[in-house]
Amino acid sequence: MSFNALLVTKDEDGKTTAEVTQITEDQLPEGDVTVAVEYSTVNYKDGLCIGHGGGLVRNYPHVPGIDFAGTVEASDDPRYKPGDKVVLTGWRVGEVHWGGYAERARVKADWLVPLPEGLSTRQAMAVGTAGFTAMLAVMALEDHGLERGQGPVLVTGAAGGVGSVAVALFAALGHEVAAVTGRPETEDYLRSLGASQIVPRSEISETVKRPLESENWAGCVDAVGGAMLARVLGQMKYGASVAAVGLAGGAALPATVIPFLLRGVNLLGIDSVMQPYENRLRAWQRIARDLPMDKLEAMIQPATLADLPRLGADILQGQVKGRIVVDLTA
């Protein structure tokens, strides 16, 4: 039986082409569980894999999509049975292994997480890898002492996928949230998610000679990296932490060790790809409990497989707001 998929091919000159086509189940890679995919999303990595590959894709033809949610159709693993609702993020699915931009996917059972009670598959993909990463960052900051009432929490790249969910989560948990954005037109959107302060990107995007500035932030989720992260480190309160989740502004870190030595600032690396199963469960349960569903709905941009080549290019240019939810049932 054939079904729809976004298939990326590469020609002899190295040029890639992404188009919706029909594939069959016997083309799917090896795995323990076959899932009828209902929804997926578009993340920065997806934009790379839909386009030139960014060094992430090893073999062509390829089906991108680093996350998906759906219903188990067949399983060789006793943990899952037909009819079970599941979520997948990470494990290099959509990069090395065929991913969620197809109506069916076959994966290892170890990569799946049961869909938490209270979440639909559509909501799970409105959260997706970006929201899952945001929750991991919130949990890491809490584990390192962040509590309500300590002062404003900063979110950089706030209008993006990770940032949007982080803003909504912090606000729902009772924190004062300062949202950094370079797009003034997103201010109303960010305030609707719960941001109480909007910080123009230009105010915080350049390094300064002083390694320490005023102690402004009780915590930070940083999706930008580069010069902005270096600047933020010098503005953290004593003993506060920054959870680093992305590098939209570059991988280099033009910083000094002074914030770490004189203010006890912590820089926490957040990886969503290889997270252990128990921490995945904890994060998804917290998402189901703490993320306001009305705020989540406000982030959603609906899309279909046919929209993905355009959206993949848009996200690489920083032109995507909120969370794109790709409907594989449409």
C-alpha positions as CSV (number, residue, x, y, z in Angstrom):
1,M,0.0,0.0,0.0
2,S,1.3,3.4,-0.9
3,F,1.1,6.6,1.0
4,N,2.2,10.3,0.9
5,A,5.7,11.4,2.0
6,L,7.9,14.4,1.5
7,L,10.9,12.8,-0.2
8,V,14.2,14.7,-0.5
9,T,16.5,13.6,-3.3
10,K,20.0,14.7,-4.4
11,D,21.3,14.7,-8.0
12,E,24.8,14.1,-9.2
13,D,25.6,17.8,-8.9
14,G,24.7,17.8,-5.2
15,K,21.5,19.7,-5.6
16,T,18.6,18.6,-3.4
17,T,14.9,18.5,-4.3
18,A,12.0,18.1,-1.9
19,E,8.6,17.0,-3.2
20,V,5.5,15.1,-2.0
21,T,5.4,11.7,-3.5
22,Q,4.0,8.2,-3.0
23,I,6.2,5.6,-1.1
24,T,5.4,2.1,0.1
25,E,5.7,0.5,3.5
26,D,8.5,-1.8,2.3
27,Q,10.6,1.3,1.7
28,L,10.5,2.3,5.3
29,P,13.6,1.6,7.4
30,E,14.0,-1.2,9.9
31,G,12.3,-0.8,13.3
32,D,10.2,-2.4,16.0
33,V,7.1,-0.2,15.7
34,T,5.1,1.1,12.7
35,V,3.2,4.3,13.5
36,A,0.4,6.0,11.5
37,V,1.7,9.6,11.7
38,E,-1.0,12.1,12.4
39,Y,1.0,15.3,13.0
40,S,4.6,16.6,12.8
41,T,6.2,20.0,13.0
42,V,8.9,22.2,11.4
43,N,12.1,22.9,13.4
44,Y,15.3,24.5,12.4
45,K,16.9,21.1,11.8
46,D,14.0,20.2,9.5
47,G,14.7,23.3,7.5
48,L,18.2,22.1,7.0
49,C,17.1,18.5,6.1
50,I,14.5,19.7,3.7
51,G,17.1,21.9,2.0
52,H,20.8,21.2,1.6
53,G,21.0,18.8,4.5
54,G,23.3,20.9,6.7
55,G,25.5,17.8,7.1
56,L,22.8,16.1,9.1
57,V,21.5,13.8,6.3
58,R,23.8,10.9,5.4
59,N,21.9,9.1,2.7
60,Y,19.3,10.0,-0.1
61,P,16.5,9.7,-0.8
62,H,15.4,10.9,2.6
63,V,12.2,11.6,4.5
64,P,12.8,14.5,7.0
65,G,10.8,15.3,10.1
66,I,12.6,15.2,13.5
67,D,9.4,14.6,15.5
68,F,5.9,13.2,15.1
69,A,2.9,12.0,17.0
70,G,0.4,9.3,15.9
71,T,-1.1,5.8,16.5
72,V,0.7,2.5,16.6
73,E,-0.3,0.3,13.7
74,A,2.1,-2.6,14.3
75,S,4.6,-3.5,17.0
76,D,7.2,-6.2,17.6
77,D,7.8,-4.8,21.1
78,P,5.6,-5.6,24.1
79,R,5.6,-2.0,25.4
80,Y,3.4,-0.9,22.5
81,K,0.4,-2.4,20.9
82,P,-1.8,-1.3,17.9
83,G,-4.0,1.7,18.9
84,D,-1.5,3.2,21.4
85,K,-0.9,6.9,21.0
86,V,2.8,7.8,20.9
87,V,5.2,10.8,20.5
88,L,8.7,10.8,19.1
89,T,11.4,13.5,19.4
90,G,15.1,13.2,18.9
91,W,17.3,10.1,18.4
92,R,18.4,11.6,15.0
93,V,15.1,10.6,13.5
94,G,14.5,12.8,10.5
95,E,18.3,13.2,10.1
96,V,20.0,9.8,9.9
97,H,16.7,7.8,10.1
98,W,13.6,8.5,8.1
99,G,11.3,10.8,10.0
100,G,7.8,12.2,10.4
101,Y,7.1,13.8,7.0
102,A,5.2,10.7,5.8
103,E,1.9,9.1,6.7
104,R,3.7,6.2,8.2
105,A,7.0,5.8,10.1
106,R,8.9,2.8,11.3
107,V,11.2,3.3,14.3
108,K,12.8,1.6,17.3
109,A,10.5,1.2,20.3
110,D,13.1,2.8,22.6
111,W,12.7,6.1,20.8
112,L,9.0,6.4,21.5
113,V,7.2,7.9,24.5
114,P,3.5,7.2,25.3
115,L,1.3,10.3,24.7
116,P,0.6,11.8,28.1
117,E,-3.0,11.9,29.3
118,G,-4.6,15.2,28.6
119,L,-2.7,15.8,25.3
120,S,-3.9,15.1,21.8
121,T,-1.5,14.2,19.0
122,R,-2.1,17.6,17.5
123,Q,-1.3,19.4,20.8
124,A,1.8,17.2,21.2
125,M,3.1,18.4,17.9
126,A,2.2,22.0,18.7
127,V,4.7,21.4,21.5
128,G,7.1,19.2,19.4
129,T,10.8,19.1,19.8
130,A,10.9,22.9,20.3
131,G,8.4,22.8,23.3
132,F,10.0,19.6,24.7
133,T,13.4,21.5,24.6
134,A,11.8,24.5,26.3
135,M,10.5,22.2,29.1
136,L,13.9,20.6,29.6
137,A,15.3,24.1,29.9
138,V,12.7,25.1,32.5
139,M,13.3,21.9,34.5
140,A,17.1,22.4,34.4
141,L,16.7,26.0,35.7
142,E,14.4,24.8,38.5
143,D,16.9,22.0,39.4
144,H,19.5,24.7,39.7
145,G,17.5,26.8,42.1
146,L,15.1,29.0,40.0
147,E,12.0,29.9,42.0
148,R,9.2,32.4,41.6
149,G,9.8,35.8,43.0
150,Q,13.6,35.9,42.4
151,G,13.2,38.4,39.5
152,P,12.5,38.4,35.8
153,V,13.4,35.4,33.6
154,L,14.9,36.3,30.2
155,V,13.9,34.3,27.0
156,T,16.0,35.1,23.9
157,G,14.6,34.3,20.4
158,A,11.3,34.5,22.2
159,A,9.0,34.5,19.1
160,G,10.5,31.2,17.8
161,G,9.3,27.7,18.7
162,V,11.4,27.1,21.8
163,G,11.1,30.7,22.9
164,S,7.3,30.8,22.5
165,V,6.7,27.7,24.7
166,A,9.3,28.9,27.2
167,V,7.5,32.3,27.6
168,A,4.2,30.6,28.1
169,L,5.6,28.0,30.6
170,F,7.4,30.6,32.7
171,A,4.3,32.9,32.8
172,A,2.1,30.0,33.7
173,L,4.5,29.0,36.5
174,G,4.2,32.5,38.0
175,H,7.5,34.1,36.8
176,E,7.9,37.6,35.4
177,V,9.1,37.0,31.8
178,A,11.2,39.3,29.7
179,A,11.1,38.4,26.0
180,V,13.9,39.3,23.5
181,T,12.9,39.7,19.9
182,G,14.2,41.4,16.8
183,R,10.7,41.5,15.3
184,P,8.7,44.4,16.8
185,E,5.5,43.0,15.1
186,T,5.6,40.0,17.5
187,E,5.2,42.1,20.6
188,D,1.4,41.6,20.9
189,Y,1.9,37.9,20.3
190,L,4.6,37.6,23.1
191,R,2.5,39.6,25.5
192,S,-0.5,37.3,24.8
193,L,1.8,34.3,25.8
194,G,2.5,36.0,29.1
195,A,5.6,38.2,28.6
196,S,5.5,41.2,30.9
197,Q,8.5,43.0,29.3
198,I,9.8,43.1,25.7
199,V,13.5,43.6,25.2
200,P,14.5,44.7,21.7
201,R,17.2,42.5,20.3
202,S,19.4,45.5,19.5
203,E,19.7,46.3,23.2
204,I,21.4,43.0,24.1
205,S,22.9,41.6,20.9
206,E,26.4,43.2,21.1
207,T,29.3,42.3,23.3
208,V,30.6,45.0,25.7
209,K,34.0,45.5,27.2
210,R,32.8,45.1,30.7
211,P,32.5,41.4,31.7
212,L,29.8,42.2,34.3
213,E,26.8,44.5,34.1
214,S,23.9,45.1,36.4
215,E,22.3,42.0,37.8
216,N,19.1,41.8,35.8
217,W,17.9,38.3,35.3
218,A,17.0,35.4,37.7
219,G,17.3,32.9,34.9
220,C,17.5,32.7,31.1
221,V,16.6,30.3,28.3
222,D,18.8,31.3,25.4
223,A,18.1,30.1,21.8
224,V,20.6,32.5,20.2
225,G,24.1,31.9,21.4
226,G,26.9,34.0,20.1
227,A,27.4,37.6,21.2
228,M,24.0,37.7,22.8
229,L,24.7,34.8,25.1
230,A,28.0,36.4,26.1
231,R,26.2,39.6,27.0
232,V,23.5,37.8,28.9
233,L,26.0,36.0,31.1
234,G,27.3,39.3,32.4
235,Q,23.8,40.4,33.3
236,M,22.7,37.4,35.4
237,K,22.0,37.7,39.1
238,Y,24.3,36.0,41.6
239,G,24.1,32.2,41.3
240,A,21.6,32.3,38.5
241,S,21.7,30.0,35.5
242,V,21.4,30.2,31.7
243,A,20.0,27.2,29.8
244,A,21.5,27.2,26.3
245,V,19.2,25.6,23.8
246,G,20.2,27.0,20.4
247,L,22.7,28.9,18.2
248,A,20.6,31.1,15.9
249,G,23.1,33.8,16.4
250,G,26.2,31.7,16.0
251,A,28.2,28.9,17.7
252,A,31.1,31.1,18.9
253,L,31.0,32.5,22.5
254,P,33.0,35.7,22.8
255,A,32.8,35.7,26.6
256,T,35.0,35.7,29.7
257,V,35.0,33.4,32.7
258,I,34.3,36.4,35.1
259,P,30.5,35.8,35.4
260,F,31.2,32.2,36.4
261,L,33.9,33.1,38.9
262,L,32.6,36.3,40.5
263,R,28.9,35.7,40.4
264,G,28.6,31.9,40.4
265,V,26.6,32.0,37.1
266,N,25.9,28.5,35.6
267,L,25.7,27.8,31.9
268,L,23.6,24.7,31.4
269,G,23.6,22.9,28.1
270,I,20.3,21.5,27.0
271,D,20.2,18.5,24.6
272,S,16.9,17.1,23.5
273,V,18.2,14.4,21.1
274,M,19.7,11.8,23.4
275,Q,17.7,12.5,26.6
276,P,17.2,9.4,28.7
277,Y,13.7,7.9,28.7
278,E,12.8,8.8,32.3
279,N,13.6,12.4,31.8
280,R,11.6,12.4,28.6
281,L,8.6,11.1,30.5
282,R,9.1,13.7,33.2
283,A,9.2,16.5,30.7
284,W,6.1,15.4,28.8
285,Q,4.2,15.0,32.0
286,R,5.2,18.5,33.0
287,I,4.1,19.8,29.6
288,A,0.7,18.2,30.0
289,R,0.3,19.6,33.5
290,D,1.9,23.1,33.2
291,L,1.5,24.4,29.6
292,P,-1.7,26.4,29.1
293,M,-3.5,24.8,26.2
294,D,-5.1,28.1,25.2
295,K,-1.6,29.7,24.9
296,L,-0.5,26.6,22.9
297,E,-3.4,27.0,20.5
298,A,-2.4,30.6,19.9
299,M,1.1,29.5,18.7
300,I,-0.1,27.1,16.0
301,Q,0.3,27.7,12.3
302,P,-1.4,24.8,10.4
303,A,0.4,23.3,7.4
304,T,0.4,20.3,5.1
305,L,3.2,18.3,3.4
306,A,3.0,20.5,0.3
307,D,3.8,23.6,2.4
308,L,7.0,22.1,3.8
309,P,9.6,23.2,1.1
310,R,8.5,26.8,1.6
311,L,8.3,26.6,5.4
312,G,11.7,24.9,5.6
313,A,13.3,27.9,3.8
314,D,11.3,30.3,6.0
315,I,12.5,28.9,9.3
316,L,16.2,29.0,8.2
317,Q,15.6,32.8,7.6
318,G,14.0,33.3,11.0
319,Q,10.7,34.0,9.4
320,V,8.5,31.5,11.4
321,K,6.6,32.6,14.4
322,G,5.3,30.1,17.0
323,R,4.7,26.5,16.1
324,I,3.9,25.0,12.7
325,V,1.7,21.9,13.0
326,V,1.9,19.7,9.9
327,D,-1.3,17.7,9.5
328,L,-0.6,14.3,7.9
329,T,-4.3,13.3,8.0
330,A,-5.4,16.1,5.7
